[in-house]
Amino acid sequence: MTRKILMMLVACSLVACATVNKNPDKIILQSGVPLSTISVSEDNSGPRDFMRLTVAGETTSDTTLYYSIVWFDDAGMRINTTLSKPTRADLTQDMPFYWTAVAPNANAHTYKILVADRPIEQ
C-alpha cells in the first residue's frame, strides 16, 4: 500500500512539472524552463498586414527567462532584424505573463519563439 502511494506521488509530481506547450511547432523551450503553460496567438489584421503575436503563459516559480522571436519569410529564410534579439523577462510565480511582438515587415510568413533560463546565443 505504501509503495502504491509513493509511486502515485512520484507520477503526480512528474506530471505537475511538465510544461503544457500549446504550440510546440512554434515555441521551442529549453529543458528545465519553469513554465506551467505557454501558448502563442497570431493576428494578421493589423496595419500593413504585419503579423502580430501574443505569447501568454504562467510560471511555476519566480524566475528570469530569456526569449527570442526569429522571423522567416515565405521561402523559409531567416529575416535578420534587431527585433530577434534576446529579451529578458522577470516572471512571478503563478502570475500570467504576456509578451507581444510585431513582424519586422510584411514578408514575415512564420516564426519560432525560443525560451531559455539563461541568455540566448544569437
C-alpha positions as semicolon CSV with decimal commas, in nm:
position;residue;x (nm);y (nm);z (nm)
1;M;0,000;0,000;0,000
2;T;0,277;0,244;0,094
3;R;0,460;0,159;-0,227
4;K;0,149;0,238;-0,437
5;I;0,109;0,575;-0,267
6;L;0,476;0,657;-0,320
7;M;0,454;0,563;-0,689
8;M;0,140;0,773;-0,729
9;L;0,308;1,076;-0,569
10;V;0,610;1,043;-0,796
11;A;0,386;1,016;-1,105
12;C;0,181;1,320;-0,999
13;S;0,493;1,527;-0,936
14;L;0,630;1,440;-1,282
15;V;0,304;1,545;-1,446
16;A;0,288;1,866;-1,241
17;C;0,639;1,965;-1,354
18;A;0,565;1,923;-1,724
19;T;0,504;2,236;-1,929
20;V;0,191;2,246;-2,141
21;N;0,323;2,388;-2,469
22;K;0,014;2,456;-2,679
23;N;0,223;2,543;-2,988
24;P;0,522;2,305;-2,997
25;D;0,573;2,374;-3,370
26;K;0,625;2,745;-3,295
27;I;0,765;2,756;-2,938
28;I;1,098;2,591;-2,855
29;L;1,154;2,553;-2,481
30;Q;1,493;2,483;-2,330
31;S;1,479;2,184;-2,095
32;G;1,403;2,285;-1,736
33;V;1,228;2,614;-1,811
34;P;0,983;2,651;-1,517
35;L;0,660;2,719;-1,706
36;S;0,327;2,553;-1,639
37;T;0,173;2,674;-1,967
38;I;0,276;2,870;-2,275
39;S;0,092;2,949;-2,599
40;V;0,103;3,194;-2,888
41;S;-0,174;3,358;-3,088
42;E;-0,137;3,530;-3,425
43;D;-0,319;3,828;-3,574
44;N;-0,260;3,936;-3,935
45;S;-0,524;4,207;-3,946
46;G;-0,303;4,493;-3,829
47;P;-0,182;4,791;-4,028
48;R;0,005;4,695;-4,347
49;D;-0,072;4,327;-4,274
50;F;0,227;4,283;-4,042
51;M;0,188;3,968;-3,833
52;R;0,134;4,039;-3,463
53;L;0,198;3,781;-3,191
54;T;0,085;3,748;-2,832
55;V;0,268;3,492;-2,620
56;A;0,090;3,401;-2,297
57;G;0,180;3,170;-2,013
58;E;0,238;3,112;-1,646
59;T;0,547;3,015;-1,449
60;T;0,578;2,771;-1,162
61;S;0,830;2,987;-0,971
62;D;0,975;3,337;-0,951
63;T;1,228;3,329;-1,231
64;T;1,411;3,517;-1,504
65;L;1,367;3,384;-1,857
66;Y;1,503;3,492;-2,192
67;Y;1,311;3,473;-2,516
68;S;1,382;3,549;-2,878
69;I;1,147;3,552;-3,175
70;V;1,309;3,453;-3,504
71;W;1,113;3,551;-3,816
72;F;1,115;3,369;-4,153
73;D;0,993;3,468;-4,500
74;D;0,781;3,258;-4,741
75;A;1,089;3,070;-4,862
76;G;1,183;2,975;-4,504
77;M;1,480;3,213;-4,498
78;R;1,556;3,391;-4,173
79;I;1,479;3,763;-4,167
80;N;1,770;3,936;-3,993
81;T;1,637;4,205;-3,765
82;T;1,711;4,364;-3,429
83;L;1,358;4,251;-3,331
84;S;1,500;3,898;-3,294
85;K;1,745;3,995;-3,021
86;P;1,703;3,803;-2,693
87;T;1,483;3,975;-2,436
88;R;1,496;3,928;-2,059
89;A;1,168;3,867;-1,874
90;D;1,138;3,865;-1,493
91;L;0,838;3,649;-1,405
92;T;0,642;3,598;-1,082
93;Q;0,518;3,257;-0,970
94;D;0,157;3,172;-1,064
95;M;0,108;3,509;-1,235
96;P;0,018;3,515;-1,604
97;F;0,258;3,685;-1,843
98;Y;0,207;3,829;-2,192
99;W;0,471;3,914;-2,450
100;T;0,379;4,088;-2,773
101;A;0,572;4,120;-3,097
102;V;0,520;4,260;-3,445
103;A;0,683;4,114;-3,754
104;P;0,971;4,320;-3,894
105;N;0,800;4,350;-4,234
106;A;0,507;4,221;-4,438
107;N;0,726;3,941;-4,582
108;A;0,741;3,762;-4,246
109;H;0,546;3,443;-4,301
110;T;0,629;3,236;-3,993
111;Y;0,841;3,240;-3,678
112;K;0,999;3,039;-3,397
113;I;0,999;3,151;-3,035
114;L;1,300;3,037;-2,830
115;V;1,262;3,038;-2,449
116;A;1,553;2,965;-2,211
117;D;1,654;3,012;-1,850
118;R;1,986;3,175;-1,949
119;P;2,082;3,428;-2,217
120;I;2,026;3,302;-2,570
121;E;2,322;3,298;-2,809
122;Q;2,248;3,460;-3,145
